[in-house]
Amino acid sequence: MIPAIPQWRDEQVPHWGGPCPRPVTCCKGLHTPVQRASNQKQWGSLPAPCGQRPHPARVDDALRGGTLASPRDRLLAAELLRISPAAAVAVKERDSFTARVVEDALAEGITQFLDLGCGFADGSATYRALAATRSTGSTPRLVLVDHDTDVHDHNHAWLGRSPRRGHLSAHAVRGNCFAVDTMLSDLSKAQILDLDRPVCVLLVDLLHYLEHRRSPRSIIHRLTTRLPPGSWIAITHLTNQPLQPALPPSARAELHEDTHRWCRAYERCVPPHPRACSPATFADWLTDLELVPHDEITSQACWPGPDTTRHLCPPFTLAAVGRVPSTTTPPSGTPRSARASVRAAARDMLAGVLADSGETRESFAESIGYPSSQLDQVLNSRARVTPELAHAVARRYDCDALALLTLQDHAELAAATARREQTAIPAGSAPAAHQHPLRVDIDESASAVEVLRAVHTATGLNRGAFADTLGYNRTTIAKTLSGHQVLTAAVADSIAWHYGLDAADLLARQARAQLAALEERDRSPRVADTPPA
């Protein structure tokens, strides 16, 4: 292991967290995770970056041997090289990966490239790869997006005087790369991108700067739902675990420790700061994509081939390239993909709590008293978030259990509605929605089962006929009416469609009752164990 690095002697650039060294605060809005997460949802109106700290783009330029870095940036680059002498080589590997992706995308006929978190354009591997092409077809189009004011101003000026600009149409845009929906809408309205044709999006060493309260999977999912089929998304992410299963434990431990020191050193920069993920978590983010080559997750240095790295040192970076499929919302015939899509919101929220905790999945499961294998099932979209899991997480961490369940219920309700509409009889002969609207007096405190019973009573039907009207098994409806089975989103949707009730309200009532029962269960032992006064 490399010996511990002493603190900087001048101490002019401490780790982030203290007051800004400048007498007048220049980085307001960046000092709390909530503020930073909120900023990352905004496309424009971004706070001015701190002028007294190193900036990742300029540190990157220092590692390249460029001339744009300040003394503070160079000091941090030197510290990173002490932690890992391979840091400069890693920058070259990143550029080589980007160039390979660009060349392969061009070969597939993609001519639009969106480089998010691009850094300085004169060091852009995307720009160099596109400028070197001599395409006989349409002129390649490149959009460079970065939130840093200095980076944007430099790129705008540099593109105007670049001698190779004639070979491509290049644009520099300032904005937040993580505000996907607004970003794509604005670029489309400005006719900078044509969203009717495939786009190659480069998320190269970017997602590990996403604030802990937001999930990288949500960013990827938004891109897959907004980009046209056939688009490519290239993703790399810092990891603290090797891909080679046969590596000795000592090599794994060294990578984990050195990557922690690498991320800690970057905390001298303006936020956000990088954080590593495991290969399993990385794979979980990619479920909406068709990986190129097929199912291949590898390292940045080795793509598109499998990883062969045996001498590990930070920044060890995972890499994957995925194609946006022709149908981003799979039909019911593909249950795994459908489940992943339906449970994405709740799973992302749970994954965000896990990331905020700073724990591994195993230690997180142990801390909440929940089986690790079942937690893995939920985080991999193979199981629902149960009321027990939501309650356990909320009891231990800052999490709204009801919001967690409601996110899942709303997604499942939307999926149930879509399935019903897909299987409806042809237009013109289908009965109108709410064919039998009911007026039912329902108390605000009534449970979902009580509401369901009131609806059943108001219909005047026996249980069998009531079940037939809803299109569900009589045993299922009977168990739901008696409280022995939970109300599913599909049944709630059918009730809402036939009788005009609010399906989301029904599911929210059920979730509140389930969580109240769990809270009462937790209180009961404490009351029993309380000694008499």
C-alpha positions in Angstrom: 0.0 0.0 0.0 1.1 3.6 -0.6 1.9 5.4 2.6 -0.5 8.0 4.0 -0.3 11.4 2.3 0.4 14.4 4.5 -2.0 17.3 4.5 -1.2 20.2 2.2 1.2 22.4 3.9 -0.3 25.7 2.8 -3.8 24.5 3.8 -5.3 27.0 1.5 -7.5 24.3 -0.1 -8.9 22.1 2.7 -11.5 19.4 2.2 -14.9 20.7 1.3 -17.3 21.4 4.1 -15.7 24.4 5.8 -16.5 28.0 4.9 -15.3 29.3 1.6 -11.8 30.8 1.8 -13.1 33.9 0.1 -14.4 36.7 2.5 -17.6 37.0 0.5 -19.3 33.6 0.0 -19.1 32.8 -3.7 -20.6 29.3 -3.6 -23.9 29.8 -2.0 -26.3 26.9 -2.6 -23.6 24.2 -2.7 -23.0 23.5 1.0 -25.8 21.0 1.8 -26.7 17.8 0.0 -30.3 19.0 -0.3 -29.2 22.2 -2.1 -26.9 20.3 -4.4 -29.5 17.6 -5.2 -32.0 20.4 -6.0 -29.4 22.2 -8.2 -28.9 19.0 -10.2 -32.5 18.9 -11.2 -32.3 22.4 -12.8 -31.2 22.8 -16.3 -30.6 26.5 -16.1 -30.3 29.1 -13.2 -27.3 27.3 -11.8 -25.3 28.8 -8.9 -21.9 30.3 -9.7 -19.1 27.8 -9.0 -16.7 28.4 -6.2 -13.7 30.3 -7.4 -11.4 29.3 -4.5 -11.4 25.5 -4.8 -10.1 23.1 -7.4 -12.5 22.2 -10.2 -12.6 18.6 -11.6 -12.4 19.8 -15.2 -9.2 21.8 -14.5 -7.7 18.9 -12.4 -8.4 16.7 -15.4 -6.6 19.2 -17.6 -3.6 19.1 -15.2 -3.5 15.3 -15.5 -3.4 15.7 -19.2 -0.5 18.1 -19.0 -2.6 21.0 -20.2 -2.2 24.7 -19.4 -5.7 25.7 -18.1 -5.3 24.5 -14.5 -4.6 26.8 -11.6 -2.0 26.1 -9.0 -4.7 24.7 -6.7 -5.8 22.3 -9.5 -2.2 21.2 -10.1 -1.6 20.6 -6.4 -4.6 18.3 -6.3 -3.5 16.5 -9.5 -0.2 15.9 -7.8 -1.9 14.4 -4.8 -4.0 12.1 -7.1 -0.8 10.9 -8.8 0.7 10.1 -5.4 -2.3 8.0 -4.5 -2.2 6.3 -8.0 0.7 6.8 -10.4 -1.7 5.4 -13.1 -4.0 8.5 -12.9 -2.6 10.1 -16.0 -2.7 6.7 -17.9 -6.4 6.4 -16.9 -7.2 9.7 -18.6 -5.6 8.4 -21.8 -7.6 5.1 -21.4 -10.8 7.2 -21.1 -10.0 9.1 -24.3 -9.3 5.8 -26.1 -12.6 4.4 -24.9 -14.5 7.5 -26.0 -12.9 7.4 -29.4 -13.8 3.7 -29.9 -17.4 4.4 -29.0 -17.6 7.3 -31.4 -16.1 5.3 -34.3 -18.5 2.3 -33.7 -21.5 4.6 -33.4 -20.5 6.3 -36.7 -20.2 2.9 -38.3 -23.7 2.1 -37.2 -25.0 5.3 -38.9 -25.3 7.6 -35.8 -24.2 11.1 -36.6 -25.4 13.0 -33.5 -23.3 13.0 -30.3 -24.2 14.5 -27.0 -21.2 14.7 -24.7 -22.4 15.3 -21.1 -19.9 16.8 -18.6 -17.6 17.3 -21.5 -14.8 19.3 -19.8 -12.6 21.5 -21.9 -13.2 21.0 -25.6 -9.5 21.2 -26.6 -9.0 18.0 -24.6 -12.2 16.3 -25.9 -11.7 12.9 -27.3 -15.2 13.1 -28.8 -14.3 16.2 -30.7 -11.0 14.8 -32.0 -12.6 11.6 -33.1 -15.4 13.4 -35.0 -13.1 16.0 -36.5 -10.8 13.3 -37.9 -13.7 11.6 -39.8 -14.2 12.2 -43.5 -17.8 11.1 -43.8 -19.5 11.1 -47.2 -22.9 11.3 -45.6 -24.4 14.0 -43.3 -22.1 16.2 -41.3 -21.6 14.9 -37.7 -23.1 17.0 -35.0 -21.6 17.4 -31.6 -23.1 19.0 -28.5 -20.8 19.7 -25.6 -22.6 20.3 -22.3 -21.1 21.3 -19.0 -22.4 23.3 -16.0 -19.1 25.0 -15.2 -19.1 28.7 -16.4 -15.3 28.7 -17.1 -15.5 25.5 -19.1 -18.5 26.7 -21.1 -16.9 30.1 -21.9 -13.7 28.5 -22.9 -15.4 25.9 -25.1 -17.6 28.5 -26.8 -14.5 30.6 -27.7 -12.4 27.6 -28.7 -14.9 26.1 -31.0 -15.2 29.4 -32.8 -11.5 29.4 -33.7 -10.9 25.6 -34.0 -9.2 24.9 -37.4 -11.1 21.6 -37.7 -14.6 22.9 -37.1 -15.5 22.7 -40.8 -15.7 18.9 -40.6 -18.5 18.9 -38.1 -21.3 21.0 -36.5 -20.3 21.6 -32.9 -22.1 23.5 -30.2 -21.2 24.4 -26.6 -24.1 24.6 -24.1 -24.1 25.4 -20.4 -26.5 23.5 -18.3 -26.9 20.7 -15.8 -26.4 17.3 -17.5 -28.7 15.6 -14.9 -31.8 17.6 -15.8 -32.4 15.2 -18.7 -36.0 16.1 -19.6 -35.5 19.8 -19.8 -32.1 19.5 -21.4 -33.4 17.3 -24.3 -36.5 19.5 -24.7 -34.4 22.7 -25.0 -31.9 21.2 -27.3 -34.7 19.9 -29.6 -36.5 23.2 -29.6 -33.3 25.1 -30.4 -32.8 22.6 -33.3 -29.4 21.7 -31.9 -30.5 18.0 -31.7 -32.9 16.1 -33.9 -34.7 13.7 -31.5 -36.3 11.9 -34.5 -32.9 10.4 -35.3 -30.6 8.3 -33.1 -28.2 10.1 -30.8 -25.1 8.8 -29.1 -25.0 10.1 -25.5 -21.6 10.0 -23.7 -21.9 9.6 -19.9 -18.2 9.1 -19.5 -17.0 9.5 -15.9 -20.0 11.6 -15.1 -22.6 9.6 -13.1 -20.3 9.1 -10.2 -20.7 12.9 -9.6 -24.5 12.5 -9.1 -25.6 13.5 -5.6 -26.3 10.7 -3.2 -30.0 11.6 -3.0 -30.4 10.8 -6.7 -30.0 7.5 -8.5 -27.9 7.1 -11.7 -30.5 4.5 -12.9 -33.2 7.3 -13.0 -30.9 9.3 -15.3 -30.4 6.4 -17.6 -34.1 5.5 -17.6 -35.1 9.1 -18.5 -32.6 9.0 -21.4 -34.0 5.7 -22.7 -37.6 7.0 -22.6 -36.8 10.3 -24.3 -34.2 9.2 -27.0 -35.3 7.5 -30.2 -34.8 3.8 -30.6 -31.4 2.9 -31.9 -29.7 5.6 -29.8 -26.5 4.7 -27.9 -25.7 5.5 -24.3 -22.0 5.0 -23.3 -21.5 4.9 -19.5 -18.4 4.7 -17.3 -18.4 4.7 -13.5 -15.8 4.5 -10.8 -15.7 1.3 -8.9 -13.9 0.0 -5.8 -14.3 -3.7 -6.7 -12.6 -5.7 -9.4 -14.4 -7.6 -12.2 -11.9 -10.5 -12.1 -13.3 -13.0 -9.6 -10.0 -14.8 -9.2 -8.0 -11.9 -7.9 -6.6 -12.4 -4.3 -8.3 -10.7 -1.3 -5.2 -8.5 -0.8 -5.7 -6.9 -4.3 -9.4 -6.4 -3.6 -8.7 -4.7 -0.2 -6.0 -2.5 -1.7 -8.3 -1.3 -4.5 -11.1 -0.6 -2.0 -8.8 1.4 0.3 -7.0 3.3 -2.4 -10.3 4.2 -4.2 -11.6 5.6 -0.9 -8.5 7.8 -0.6 -9.0 8.8 -4.3 -12.5 10.0 -3.6 -11.5 11.6 -0.4 -8.8 13.6 -2.2 -11.5 14.9 -4.7 -13.4 16.3 -1.8 -11.0 19.2 -2.0 -12.9 20.2 -5.2 -16.1 22.0 -5.5 -19.0 19.5 -5.2 -20.4 17.2 -6.3 -17.7 14.6 -5.4 -17.2 11.2 -6.9 -18.4 8.0 -5.3 -17.7 4.4 -6.3 -20.2 1.7 -7.0 -20.0 -2.1 -7.1 -20.2 -4.0 -10.5 -23.6 -5.5 -9.3 -25.0 -2.0 -8.7 -23.7 -0.8 -12.0 -25.3 -3.8 -13.8 -28.6 -3.0 -12.1 -28.7 0.5 -13.6 -28.5 -0.8 -17.1 -31.7 -2.9 -17.2 -33.4 -0.6 -19.7 -30.6 -1.0 -22.3 -29.5 -3.6 -24.8 -25.8 -3.8 -24.1 -23.3 -3.7 -27.0 -21.7 -6.2 -27.2 -24.4 -8.4 -25.8 -24.6 -8.3 -22.0 -21.0 -7.1 -21.7 -20.0 -5.0 -18.7 -16.2 -4.5 -18.7 -13.6 -2.0 -17.8 -12.9 1.3 -19.5 -9.5 0.2 -20.7 -10.8 -3.1 -22.3 -14.2 -2.3 -23.9 -15.6 -3.8 -26.1 -13.7 -6.9 -25.0 -13.9 -8.5 -21.5 -11.9 -7.1 -18.6 -8.4 -8.5 -18.2 -7.1 -6.1 -15.6 -5.0 -7.8 -12.9 -3.0 -4.8 -11.5 -5.7 -2.7 -10.0 -5.4 0.9 -9.0 -7.8 3.8 -8.9 -9.5 5.1 -10.9 -10.6 1.7 -11.9 -13.6 2.4 -14.1 -16.5 0.2 -15.3 -17.8 0.6 -18.8 -20.8 -0.4 -20.8 -22.4 0.8 -24.0 -26.2 0.2 -24.5 -28.6 0.7 -27.3 -32.1 2.1 -26.6 -34.5 -0.7 -27.6 -37.3 -0.2 -30.0 -39.8 -0.6 -27.1 -38.7 1.0 -23.8 -41.9 -0.1 -22.0 -42.0 -3.9 -22.5 -45.3 -5.7 -22.9 -46.6 -8.1 -20.3 -45.0 -11.0 -22.2 -41.6 -9.9 -20.8 -42.1 -10.0 -17.1 -38.6 -9.3 -15.9 -38.2 -6.1 -17.9 -41.8 -5.1 -17.0 -41.1 -5.6 -13.3 -37.9 -3.6 -13.5 -39.7 -0.7 -15.1 -42.7 -0.8 -12.7 -40.5 -0.9 -9.6 -37.9 1.6 -10.8 -39.2 4.6 -8.7 -39.4 2.8 -5.4 -36.2 0.9 -6.0 -34.4 4.1 -6.9 -35.6 5.8 -3.7 -34.4 2.7 -1.7 -31.1 2.7 -3.5 -30.7 6.4 -2.7 -31.2 5.7 1.0 -28.6 2.9 0.8 -26.2 5.2 -1.0 -26.6 7.9 1.6 -25.9 5.4 4.4 -22.5 4.7 3.0 -22.9 1.0 3.9 -22.7 -2.1 1.8 -25.9 -4.0 1.0 -25.0 -6.6 3.6 -24.4 -4.2 6.4 -27.4 -2.1 5.4 -29.6 -5.2 5.6 -28.1 -6.2 8.9 -28.7 -2.7 10.3 -32.4 -2.7 9.5 -32.9 -6.3 10.5 -34.0 -7.5 7.1 -32.7 -10.6 5.2 -29.9 -9.6 2.8 -31.1 -12.0 0.1 -34.6 -10.4 0.1 -33.1 -6.9 0.0 -31.1 -7.9 -3.1 -34.2 -9.2 -4.7 -35.9 -5.8 -4.3 -32.8 -3.7 -5.4 -32.6 -5.9 -8.5 -36.3 -5.4 -9.3 -37.2 -9.1 -8.8 -39.4 -8.4 -5.8 -41.7 -5.7 -4.4 -40.9 -3.3 -1.6 -42.9 -4.8 1.3 -44.4 -2.8 4.1 -42.0 -4.6 6.4 -39.0 -3.4 4.4 -40.3 0.2 4.1 -41.0 0.3 7.9 -37.6 -1.1 8.7 -35.8 1.4 6.6 -37.8 4.3 7.9 -37.1 3.2 11.5 -33.4 3.2 11.0 -32.8 6.0 8.3 -34.3 9.3 7.2 -36.9 7.8 4.8 -40.7 8.3 4.3 -42.1 4.7 4.4 -45.4 5.8 3.1 -43.8 7.6 0.2 -41.7 4.5 -0.6 -44.8 2.3 -0.8 -46.9 5.0 -2.7 -44.2 5.3 -5.4 -44.4 1.6 -6.0 -48.3 1.6 -5.9 -48.5 4.4 -8.4 -46.1 2.7 -10.8 -48.0 -0.6 -10.5 -51.3 1.2 -10.9 -50.1 2.8 -14.1 -48.9 -0.6 -15.4 -52.2 -2.2 -14.6 -54.1 0.6 -16.4 -51.9 0.2 -19.4 -52.5 -3.6 -19.5 -56.3 -3.1 -19.2 -56.2 -0.6 -22.1 -54.1 -2.9 -24.2 -56.5 -5.8 -23.7 -59.7 -3.7 -24.2 -62.1 -4.7 -26.9 -61.9 -2.6 -30.1 -62.8 1.1 -30.0 -66.4 1.8 -30.7 -67.8 -1.3 -28.9 -66.0 -0.9 -25.5 -68.2 0.3 -22.6 -67.4 3.7 -21.2 -65.2 4.0 -18.2 -67.1 4.2 -14.8 -70.0 2.5 -16.4 -71.6 2.0 -13.0 -70.6 5.0 -10.9 -71.4 4.7 -7.2 -72.1 7.2 -4.5 -70.5 5.8 -1.4 -70.1 7.7 1.8 -66.5 6.9 2.9 -64.9 8.2 6.1 -61.4 9.5 5.7 -60.1 7.1 8.3 -61.7 4.0 6.6 -59.3 1.3 5.5 -59.1 0.0 1.9 -60.9 -3.1 2.9 -63.7 -1.1 4.5 -64.0 1.0 1.3 -64.1 -2.2 -0.8 -66.8 -3.7 1.4 -68.8 -0.5 1.1 -68.5 -0.6 -2.7 -69.6 -4.2 -2.7 -72.6 -3.5 -0.6 -73.6 -0.5 -2.7 -73.6 -2.7 -5.9 -76.2 -5.1 -4.4 -74.3 -8.0 -6.0 -73.3 -11.2 -4.3 -69.5 -11.9 -4.0 -69.4 -14.1 -7.1 -71.2 -11.6 -9.4 -69.1 -8.8 -7.9 -65.9 -10.7 -8.8 -67.2 -11.5 -12.3 -67.9 -7.8 -12.9 -64.4 -6.9 -11.9 -63.0 -9.7 -14.1 -61.2 -11.4 -11.2 -61.2 -14.8 -9.5 -64.0 -15.1 -7.0 -61.6 -16.5 -4.4 -59.3 -13.6 -4.8 -62.0 -11.0 -4.3 -63.5 -13.0 -1.3 -60.1 -13.0 0.4 -59.6 -9.3 -0.3 -63.1 -8.4 1.1 -62.4 -10.5 4.2 -59.0 -8.8 4.8 -57.0 -12.0 4.3 -55.3 -10.7 1.1 -54.0 -7.3 0.2 -55.7 -5.2 -2.4 -53.5 -5.3 -5.6 -53.0 -2.4 -8.0 -54.8 -4.4 -10.7 -57.9 -4.9 -8.6 -57.9 -1.3 -7.5 -57.7 -0.2 -11.1 -60.6 -2.4 -12.1 -62.7 -1.0 -9.2 -61.9 2.5 -10.2 -62.7 1.8 -13.9 -66.1 0.2 -13.1 -67.3 2.3 -10.2 -65.5 5.6 -10.4 -63.4 5.4 -7.3 -59.9 6.8 -6.8 -57.6 3.8 -7.1 -54.5 5.6 -5.8 -56.5 6.6 -2.7 -57.5 3.0 -2.1 -53.8 1.9 -2.3 -52.7 4.8 0.0 -55.3 3.8 2.6 -54.0 0.2 2.5 -50.3 1.4 2.9 -51.2 3.6 5.8 -53.0 0.8 7.6 -50.1 -1.6 7.0 -47.5 0.8 8.4 -49.7 1.6 11.3 -50.0 -2.1 12.2 -46.2 -2.4 12.0 -45.7 0.6 14.3 -48.2 -0.8 16.8 -46.3 -4.1 16.7 -43.1 -2.3 17.5 -44.7 -0.4 20.4 -46.3 -3.5 22.0 -43.1 -5.2 23.2 -41.8 -2.0 24.6 -45.0 -1.4 26.6 -44.9 -5.0 27.9 -41.2 -4.7 28.9 -41.6 -1.3 30.7 -41.1 -1.9 34.5 -43.9 -0.5 36.8 -43.3 2.9 38.3 
